[in-house]
Amino acid sequence: MHMIALRLDVPPGEHVAPADVTALLRVHFVPDDRIEHLWAHSATGSVDLAFFLLADIEAEALLTARAACQRAIERTPRFTHWRLRDS
């Protein structure tokens, strides 16, 4: 299992509870993502995420977590202006 940390940039003045973020993201996970757990912490201007994935190598886990996150951003109207931060 690998833990992957990602950060979402949130538009100014917008705040979402961590439980809501995880629920909105989880809707877009697919079994092939092999995401076992997701933790979120929201702060002003960002949401920190920790994905726990079953993957053979860390690079695969990173690519999967980023793809799952990007998929959720693209498919969730509430996330229209949110961005996945590059590293």
C-alpha positions, 0 to 999 in steps of 0.5 A: 500500500502506498500513501500519496499526498496531493493538494487542490487549489480552491478559489478564494472565498470557497470552503468545503468541509473535508467530509464533503470533499472526500464524498464528492471525490469518492463518487468518481473512483472506479475499482481499478483505482484500488483506492482503499482510503482517502483523507482530506483537510481543508484550509483557506485556499486549498484542500490537502488529500492523502490517498491510500492505494494498493499498487505495486510501485509508488509511481503507479500509485501517484499516477492513479491518485492524480488521475482519480482526482482529475476525473473528479474535478472534471465531472463535479460542477462544484469543483469547476474552478478547483485545480490539482496543484503540480507537486 
